Amino acid sequence: MEIFEKDKKVFPWGSSRRFNSYADHFRRMYGSRVQKVSIDAGFTCPNRDGTKGFGGCTYCNNNAFNPSYCLPSKSVSMQIREGIEFHRKRYKSSGSYLAYFQAYSNTYASLDILRSLYEEALAYPGVIGIIIGTRPDCVDSEKLEYLKDLSRKYYVAVEYGIESCYNSTLEKINRGHTFKEAVEAVEKTAALGINTGAHFIFGLPGETRQQMLDSADIISKLPLTTVKFHQLQIIQGTTMEKEFEENPGAFHLFSWEEYLGFFIQFLERLNPSIVVERFTGEAPPRFLKGQPWGKKRTDQIVGLFEKKMEELETWQGRLYRAQ
């Protein structure tokens, strides 16, 4: 339900923006912009090293989203320092930083190793917290209890790659875990008071538009703090690129106009208490199989979404009904 204030609509998250924005979420918490700085700490995944399989997720090529300064040969501190310099050129107002352990599964090691890496990041001047990207099958009670203790002093978030609510899709893309495992990990993490995030991809082969829209109702029931959504992109150097070349008819890649309409419908059904970090994915053009959306950047895309939502007089959660 929206609230009217001096001719402006202020939505339940306390902003006139038509979705529960990640940037605004941190401004409310800390009073200013908070910038993420990515780190590649040299982890792998259980579906890469043979524990559960080989080859990793069929869509994944980490080089497509790792910033140039992220190299596991560099220390955590060095990557943070270079990351801060990298972002200062674009976001001069940032004074606080979140160390984002991004590449692969960043809880896939012993607690002693994790403690050393995380605490090195948190000791860096200006870093106020950590975000840990990982898989639902790479956490346990000991690690979560440690993160709970850290969260008493710092901002701590665990961001789970879930990708789909449907087991048939998860199997096709070689995730190596079920949706039930994802739900259990999210619930255990949130129950300890740790900020809990998730990542989903729209357009994975075999999923219908209706299934993707229905996932809004499923996701809305999860105790998530934040969520990221990406449209499927075919990234060069992946197993999916080969699958696409062999059978392009098995894939339906969203056009820009189609995704604009689809995602607004999805957002209307999404729980308004969930903070939305991303609407879309962005990879350097050199990694993309084709360039179906032209050269639109993430900030331009968000502006186009907000303009369209204003035209339609709609917002995140307009059709959401708590159950």
Backbone torsions as a table, in degrees:
resi	resn	phi	psi	omega
1	MET	NA	133.2	180.0
2	GLU	-92.0	157.7	178.2
3	ILE	-118.0	137.7	179.8
4	PHE	-95.9	134.0	-177.8
5	GLU	-142.8	108.7	178.3
6	LYS	50.0	54.6	176.8
7	ASP	69.6	5.3	176.7
8	LYS	-116.4	140.7	173.7
9	LYS	-81.4	128.7	173.7
10	VAL	-113.6	119.3	-172.7
11	PHE	-86.4	172.6	-171.9
12	PRO	-56.3	-22.9	179.9
13	TRP	-86.0	6.2	172.5
14	GLY	85.7	22.5	-177.7
15	SER	-138.9	157.9	175.3
16	SER	-86.7	-4.1	174.3
17	ARG	-69.6	150.7	-170.1
18	ARG	-89.4	10.5	171.0
19	PHE	-146.1	160.5	-177.3
20	ASN	-79.7	92.3	-167.5
21	SER	-79.0	138.6	178.7
22	TYR	-63.0	-46.1	-179.7
23	ALA	-60.7	-43.2	179.1
24	ASP	-67.5	-33.6	177.5
25	HIS	-55.8	-44.8	-178.9
26	PHE	-77.0	-31.8	175.2
27	ARG	-63.3	-38.3	177.2
28	ARG	-65.1	-36.8	-177.7
29	MET	-76.0	-41.0	-169.8
30	TYR	-120.0	-6.2	175.7
31	GLY	83.1	0.9	179.1
32	SER	-158.8	175.1	178.8
33	ARG	-64.9	139.6	173.7
34	VAL	-121.1	127.8	-175.3
35	GLN	-107.5	135.1	173.7
36	LYS	-82.0	141.8	175.5
37	VAL	-123.2	117.9	-175.1
38	SER	-75.4	149.6	179.1
39	ILE	-136.2	135.4	169.1
40	ASP	-109.8	105.2	-174.6
41	ALA	-95.3	9.4	173.8
42	GLY	84.2	23.0	179.1
43	PHE	-78.4	170.9	170.4
44	THR	-129.4	-161.6	-179.0
45	CYS	-137.1	153.2	179.8
46	PRO	-68.2	-16.5	174.9
47	ASN	-94.9	12.4	174.5
48	ARG	-115.8	-37.3	-171.3
49	ASP	-92.7	4.2	177.8
50	GLY	97.5	-10.0	178.1
51	THR	-60.2	-44.5	176.1
52	LYS	-120.8	-14.9	-178.8
53	GLY	168.9	-173.4	-179.8
54	PHE	-128.8	158.7	173.3
55	GLY	91.8	-18.6	-179.1
56	GLY	71.8	-172.0	178.3
57	CYS	-65.2	141.8	-171.8
58	THR	-63.9	-23.8	-176.6
59	TYR	-93.3	-3.6	-162.8
60	CYS	-95.0	126.5	165.7
61	ASN	-139.8	99.9	-173.2
62	ASN	-58.9	-25.6	179.4
63	ASN	-63.3	-19.2	-177.6
64	ALA	-75.0	-18.1	179.7
65	PHE	-129.2	-4.5	177.2
66	ASN	-75.4	124.1	174.3
67	PRO	-58.9	158.4	-173.9
68	SER	-62.0	-27.8	-178.5
69	TYR	-78.8	-8.9	-176.3
70	CYS	-86.1	103.9	175.8
71	LEU	-136.8	128.1	-178.2
72	PRO	-64.8	-14.4	175.9
73	SER	-71.9	-17.1	177.7
74	LYS	-92.9	151.0	176.8
75	SER	-68.0	161.9	175.6
76	VAL	-57.0	-44.7	-178.4
77	SER	-62.6	-40.8	179.9
78	MET	-65.1	-41.0	178.7
79	GLN	-65.3	-38.5	177.9
80	ILE	-64.9	-45.6	-180.0
81	ARG	-59.3	-47.6	-179.6
82	GLU	-68.1	-34.0	177.8
83	GLY	-66.0	-40.3	178.1
84	ILE	-63.3	-43.3	178.0
85	GLU	-63.5	-40.1	178.6
86	PHE	-59.5	-45.6	-175.6
87	HIS	-80.4	-24.8	-179.9
88	ARG	-61.0	-30.0	-179.7
89	LYS	-65.7	-29.5	-176.3
90	ARG	-103.0	-37.1	-175.6
91	TYR	-121.2	83.8	-175.2
92	LYS	-71.3	-16.7	-175.9
93	SER	-85.9	-7.0	-177.2
94	SER	-74.1	128.3	175.6
95	GLY	-120.1	-13.9	-179.3
96	SER	-125.9	150.1	-173.2
97	TYR	-134.3	149.5	172.2
98	LEU	-113.7	125.8	177.1
99	ALA	-79.8	117.4	-174.0
100	TYR	-105.9	103.3	174.7
101	PHE	-77.6	101.6	-162.5
102	GLN	-106.4	-48.0	-168.2
103	ALA	-74.6	128.8	177.3
104	TYR	62.6	-147.5	-170.8
105	SER	-106.8	104.3	-166.2
106	ASN	-89.7	17.2	166.2
107	THR	-121.3	11.1	-174.1
108	TYR	-89.7	65.7	179.5
109	ALA	-167.5	174.2	178.3
110	SER	-68.5	158.3	-179.8
111	LEU	-62.4	-35.6	179.2
112	ASP	-60.4	-43.6	179.0
113	ILE	-66.4	-44.6	-180.0
114	LEU	-61.8	-44.1	-179.1
115	ARG	-58.4	-43.9	-179.3
116	SER	-62.0	-44.5	-178.5
117	LEU	-68.7	-47.6	-177.2
118	TYR	-64.0	-42.3	-175.2
119	GLU	-75.0	-26.7	171.2
120	GLU	-63.0	-42.7	178.9
121	ALA	-64.1	-45.2	-176.1
122	LEU	-69.4	-20.3	179.2
123	ALA	-81.3	-10.1	-176.6
124	TYR	-74.9	134.7	-178.1
125	PRO	-57.0	132.8	178.4
126	GLY	91.2	-13.4	179.2
127	VAL	-84.0	121.8	-176.7
128	ILE	-108.2	-0.5	180.0
129	GLY	179.7	178.3	179.3
130	ILE	-131.8	148.0	171.5
131	ILE	-121.4	130.4	-171.9
132	ILE	-118.7	109.1	175.9
133	GLY	-82.3	129.4	-177.8
134	THR	-157.8	-173.1	180.0
135	ARG	-109.2	155.1	179.3
136	PRO	-61.8	-25.4	-177.7
137	ASP	-95.4	14.6	-179.3
138	CYS	-118.2	21.9	174.8
139	VAL	-124.1	157.7	174.6
140	ASP	-147.5	175.5	-174.3
141	SER	-62.3	-38.4	-178.8
142	GLU	-63.1	-45.5	179.7
143	LYS	-65.8	-41.1	-179.1
144	LEU	-68.0	-36.6	177.0
145	GLU	-64.3	-39.5	176.4
146	TYR	-61.5	-44.6	179.8
147	LEU	-66.3	-34.7	175.5
148	LYS	-59.7	-43.7	178.9
149	ASP	-63.8	-42.6	178.1
150	LEU	-61.0	-36.1	-174.6
151	SER	-69.5	-10.8	175.7
152	ARG	-71.5	-22.1	-176.4
153	LYS	-115.0	-28.3	-174.4
154	TYR	-127.9	164.4	168.2
155	TYR	-75.1	123.8	179.4
156	VAL	-130.1	130.1	176.7
157	ALA	-135.9	141.0	171.7
158	VAL	-110.3	125.5	-176.6
159	GLU	-112.8	113.0	-175.9
160	TYR	-93.8	129.3	167.1
161	GLY	-75.1	113.0	178.9
162	ILE	-111.6	-46.9	170.6
163	GLU	77.0	-40.7	-179.8
164	SER	-152.6	153.2	175.3
165	CYS	-89.6	1.7	-171.2
166	TYR	-118.4	124.8	-176.1
167	ASN	-62.5	-34.5	179.8
168	SER	-61.9	-38.1	177.6
169	THR	-69.1	-44.9	-179.4
170	LEU	-58.9	-37.0	178.1
171	GLU	-68.3	-42.4	-179.3
172	LYS	-61.0	-36.1	-175.4
173	ILE	-95.2	9.7	173.8
174	ASN	63.4	39.5	178.3
175	ARG	-69.2	-39.1	178.8
176	GLY	83.6	11.9	173.4
177	HIS	-144.7	164.2	179.6
178	THR	-99.5	167.7	175.6
179	PHE	-67.9	-33.2	177.0
180	LYS	-59.7	-42.3	177.5
181	GLU	-61.8	-38.0	178.8
182	ALA	-64.4	-45.4	179.0
183	VAL	-60.4	-44.0	-179.7
184	GLU	-61.9	-42.4	179.4
185	ALA	-65.0	-43.7	178.9
186	VAL	-61.4	-45.9	-177.6
187	GLU	-65.8	-40.7	179.2
188	LYS	-65.1	-40.4	-178.2
189	THR	-68.1	-49.1	-178.8
190	ALA	-64.0	-35.1	-179.0
191	ALA	-63.3	-23.4	178.7
192	LEU	-89.6	4.5	178.6
193	GLY	80.7	14.6	178.2
194	ILE	-88.5	134.8	175.4
195	ASN	-58.7	131.5	-171.7
196	THR	-125.1	125.0	-179.6
197	GLY	-119.2	168.2	178.3
198	ALA	-148.5	157.5	-179.2
199	HIS	-127.8	133.8	179.8
200	PHE	-133.3	150.7	178.0
201	ILE	-119.2	133.0	176.5
202	PHE	-102.4	133.9	177.6
203	GLY	105.8	9.5	178.6
204	LEU	-63.7	144.1	-173.2
205	PRO	-58.9	134.5	177.5
206	GLY	98.4	-16.5	-179.2
207	GLU	-90.9	134.6	177.4
208	THR	-85.3	162.7	176.3
209	ARG	-57.9	-40.1	-179.2
210	GLN	-65.4	-40.2	176.9
211	GLN	-61.0	-41.7	179.8
212	MET	-66.0	-41.6	176.9
213	LEU	-64.7	-40.2	-179.9
214	ASP	-65.7	-23.8	178.4
215	SER	-65.3	-19.4	175.0
216	ALA	-59.2	-41.3	-179.6
217	ASP	-69.0	-35.2	179.2
218	ILE	-69.5	-48.3	-178.9
219	ILE	-63.5	-36.6	-177.8
220	SER	-61.3	-23.0	-179.4
221	LYS	-84.4	-12.4	-177.6
222	LEU	-81.1	146.7	-179.6
223	PRO	-80.9	63.1	-176.2
224	LEU	-93.8	141.2	171.1
225	THR	-83.9	-47.4	-175.3
226	THR	-135.1	161.2	176.5
227	VAL	-150.2	146.7	174.9
228	LYS	-118.3	140.1	175.0
229	PHE	-124.3	136.5	175.8
230	HIS	-127.4	145.1	167.5
231	GLN	-80.5	148.5	178.1
232	LEU	-65.6	131.0	171.7
233	GLN	-124.3	142.0	176.7
234	ILE	-88.2	112.3	-174.5
235	ILE	-98.6	133.3	179.9
236	GLN	-64.0	145.0	178.5
237	GLY	85.4	11.6	-179.6
238	THR	-110.9	162.0	173.6
239	THR	-60.4	-36.7	-179.0
240	MET	-65.2	-31.9	176.1
241	GLU	-59.7	-43.6	178.7
242	LYS	-64.8	-42.0	178.7
243	GLU	-62.2	-39.7	-179.7
244	PHE	-65.9	-41.1	179.5
245	GLU	-65.8	-36.9	-177.9
246	GLU	-77.7	-32.5	-175.7
247	ASN	-147.0	70.2	-177.1
248	PRO	-61.9	-23.7	179.9
249	GLY	-67.6	-16.0	178.8
250	ALA	-80.1	-4.9	-176.2
251	PHE	-118.4	143.6	170.5
252	HIS	-128.3	102.9	179.9
253	LEU	-87.8	129.9	-178.7
254	PHE	-61.9	132.0	163.4
255	SER	-74.4	165.1	-179.6
256	TRP	-59.9	-50.1	-177.7
257	GLU	-63.1	-37.7	-180.0
258	GLU	-66.2	-42.9	-178.8
259	TYR	-68.8	-37.3	177.6
260	LEU	-56.2	-49.2	179.8
261	GLY	-67.7	-42.9	-179.4
262	PHE	-61.5	-49.5	-172.3
263	PHE	-69.4	-32.0	175.7
264	ILE	-65.1	-40.9	175.1
265	GLN	-60.8	-42.0	178.4
266	PHE	-62.8	-46.9	-176.3
267	LEU	-63.0	-34.2	178.4
268	GLU	-60.5	-28.5	-177.0
269	ARG	-95.0	-7.8	-174.0
270	LEU	-82.8	138.4	177.1
271	ASN	-48.5	121.5	-176.5
272	PRO	-68.9	-12.9	178.8
273	SER	-79.3	-13.6	-179.8
274	ILE	-84.4	125.9	179.2
275	VAL	-77.8	129.1	-178.3
276	VAL	-99.3	115.6	-178.6
277	GLU	-84.8	-42.1	-177.6
278	ARG	-140.0	144.0	172.6
279	PHE	-93.6	-31.2	-170.2
280	THR	-142.0	164.6	172.9
281	GLY	-100.0	154.4	179.5
282	GLU	-136.9	123.5	177.0
283	ALA	-125.0	149.2	176.9
284	PRO	-56.2	138.2	-176.3
285	PRO	-52.6	-31.0	-177.5
286	ARG	-65.7	-17.6	179.4
287	PHE	-94.0	-12.3	-171.8
288	LEU	-88.1	139.0	170.9
289	LYS	-83.1	95.9	-172.9
290	GLY	82.1	170.6	-179.7
291	GLN	-138.7	70.0	-168.8
292	PRO	-64.1	-22.6	-178.1
293	TRP	-105.8	13.4	-178.1
294	GLY	69.2	-140.6	-173.8
295	LYS	-112.2	30.9	179.7
296	LYS	-67.1	131.4	176.4
297	ARG	-93.9	163.2	-175.0
298	THR	-56.8	-44.5	-178.1
299	ASP	-65.1	-36.1	176.4
300	GLN	-66.0	-41.1	-178.7
301	ILE	-62.7	-44.1	178.9
302	VAL	-61.4	-42.0	178.2
303	GLY	-61.1	-40.5	178.5
304	LEU	-66.5	-38.6	176.0
305	PHE	-62.8	-46.6	-177.4
306	GLU	-65.1	-38.4	177.1
307	LYS	-62.1	-43.6	180.0
308	LYS	-66.4	-40.3	178.4
309	MET	-63.7	-36.7	177.4
310	GLU	-65.9	-42.3	177.6
311	GLU	-60.3	-37.8	-177.8
312	LEU	-86.3	-3.2	-176.8
313	GLU	52.8	51.4	-180.0
314	THR	-133.9	172.4	-175.8
315	TRP	-163.5	167.5	179.0
316	GLN	-59.3	126.5	176.0
317	GLY	86.3	5.1	-177.9
318	ARG	-58.1	-35.6	-179.4
319	LEU	-104.3	7.6	-178.8
320	TYR	-72.0	136.4	175.6
321	ARG	-129.5	112.8	179.8
322	ALA	-61.6	141.1	-179.8
323	GLN	-117.7	NA	NA
